């Protein structure tokens, strides 16, 4: 296969993987009675070590802080997340996933050992290459998100009409 064909095949496989990930995300949300936005918030919280501010969560999810407030209200009522006072600044409120989220993740994806056992044949150098590829792909995707947001007229109004009651 030529270099160009390999690149095209790789991109096609990444896109197919994104479709599969999207379907898995929906299945997880359905299984645990969550909407997709709430499930995505839990994923972001679970990936972060410790607590973050609602503003940081909004930024990572590409949502408004108002939308994230609604998400957090639902997640807190259901026992998935909790708000805690920042020990360094009592005026700030931080958000963190509850242990229930880790248990959910383990029930879906297995323990860390299961994940590690999935890729036994890769060398450290190959894993570093894959990590670099993934990071570059995410950076490219985030640049496209910023570009789309900049090109969307009255983005806030559009989002409100499309997502009314779903944030």
N, C-alpha and C positions, 0 to 999 in steps of 0.2 A: 504494500500500500504506500502511496506517496505521502509526503509530509502534509500536503493540503488535504488529502483524503482522510488522514489520521486526525487532523484538527477538526474537520467536519464531522467525522464519526464520534469524536470525543464530545463535541458540543451537542450532537444529537443524543448521545447517551446521558449527558447532564440534563438536558431538557426532559427526557423520558424519566429520569430519576426525580426531577422536580414534580412531574405529574404523579408519580407513585407516592412521593412524600406528601403531596397535597391530599391524595386519597387516604393515606394513613392518618393524616391530621384530622380529616373529617370523621374517619372511623373512631378515632380516639375521642373526639368531641362527642360523637353520638353515644359511645359506650359509657361515658361519664356524665352525660346530660349537660354538656357545656355548649355554648355557641363558639364559633371559630375564633372570634376576637378574644374571648375569655381564655380559651385553650392556648392561644398564642401568647397571651400575657403570662400564663403559668409557665410556658416554655422559657420565656425571657427571664422570669424570676428564678426558675430552677437552674438556668445556666449561670446566673450571677451568684458569686460567693458572698453571702451576707445580704444585707438589706440595701435597697436603693430608694431614691426619692420617686414620688409619682411623676415628677417632671422628667427624670431620667428614663423611667419606664415608657412614658409617652414618646420621648425622643427615639428610643430603640424600636418602638412599634410603629413609628411614623403616624401617630395620632395626636389629637389635641389633648391638653391636660384635662379639659372638661369630659371628654370621652373616656379617658382613663379613670377619672373619678367614678364614673358609673360602673366601669368594669370592676374596679376595686371594691365598690359597695357590694356587688353581686358575689365576688369571690370571697370576701370576708364573711358575708352571711352564710355561705355554703361551707366555710371552714377550710378553704383552699389557700387563703392568704391572710396576713394580719398586718395591721398598721402598728408601728412602735415609735416611741419618741426617740429622736436622735440623742444619744448620751452626751454628745459634744455641744449640741445646740437644742435645748428643750423646745424651741419654737418650731423646729423642723420635724416633720413626720416621715418616717421611712416605711417601706413596704418589704415584706419578705414572704416567701412561700412557707407553708406549714409542712410538717413531716408527711402529711397526707399526699403531697405532691411527689415526694421521693418514692413513697410506696406505690403510687400510680405508675411512675416511670419504670420502677423495677418490675411491676406486673406486666408491662407492655414490652419493654426492651430487654429485660433480664438484668442480672447483676453486671457490674463492670467487667468481671472475668469473662462473661459471655461475649461481650463486645470485643474484648482483647483477643479471644479465641477465634473470632471471625476472620482475622487478617494475619494468620501465622506465617505466611510465606514472604511477606514484604520485609526488605532490609530497612535499616534505619535511613539510609540515603533515599530509598524509594518513598518511604513515609514522609520524609522532609520535602521531597518533590511534590507529593500529593497535597501536603499541607500548604505549600506555596501556591500551587494551582488553585486550591479552594479559596485561599485568602484573596488572590487576585480576582477570582470570579466573583466573590462577594463584594469587593471594592467596585468592580465594574457594575454589578447589579445596583449597588447603592448610588452610584453616579447616575444610572438611568432613572432611579426613583426620584432623585433631586431634579433631574431634567424634566421628567413628567410633571412633577409638582409645579415647577416654574412655568410650564407651558399650559397648565390648566387654569383657565380664567375663573376668577372667583372661586378658587378651590374650596374654601370653607362652605360656601353656599351649595356647591355641587355635592360635597360630602354629606351635608345635612339632608338634602333631598333624597339622595340615594340610600343613605344609611339610617334614616329616621327610625329611632327606637331600637337600633341594632348595635350601637356602639358597645 
